[in-house]
Amino acid sequence: MSKPIGKSSSETEPQIPEHHPTREEIELRAYQIYVERGGVDGQDAEDWVQAERELLGKYRNTGRMAKAAAG
């Protein structure tokens, strides 16, 4: 016997796609952070993580605004 297939919530509710920063966007922001710090080497991983965190926050807020406007 096979189970009946129910619709998932993603099929029943309109979804606004969540956008994520591209590698290029993160790379550019990490470079900007590096320059803002005076170009001191040795903190590339920290710059990358900070850039990713900032951009994810930006995209998250943009997604919330789009959902609020749609709802």
Secondary structure, DSSP 8 states (H G I E B T S, - for coil): --------HHHHS---------HHHHHHHHHHHHHHTTS-SS-HHHHHHHHHHHHHHHHHHHHHHHHHHH-
